[in-house]
């Protein structure tokens, strides 16, 4: 979930599991393939300039890129990269979603129902990291 979202976008994301981040990852993967993330250093210890540029190209907002780069660990980004590479190498589609969960730190979950179904990657945000941002009433801030 982006660092700041309107209350409406936040509610929609809770219902659908879709955010601009998940949609951007799907667009970028469909258009660019796995070449830009083939090497670990594309995402760990930080997002490479190339990956940041591709995310911007596919309509990820600067605050969203910063959120992925600063609030996800390099290990978390690399875990997702490896799951994507494995799925694509096996000829499988990949879907992305987001959800809140009861844990204390961000994380990822992979659901693999088996071929030919897509591999589903879910980005997990802890419920305790969600706050209503008062100065810009109506925006929700996801700390983690």
Secondary structure, DSSP 8 states (H G I E B T S, - for coil): --SEEEHHHHHHHHHH---HHHHHHHHHHHHHTTGGGSSGGGTSSS--HHHHHHHHHTT--HHHHHHHHHHS-HHHHHHHHHHHHHHHHTT--EEEEEEEESSSS-EEEEEE--TTS-EEEEEEEEGGGEEEESTTTTEEEE--
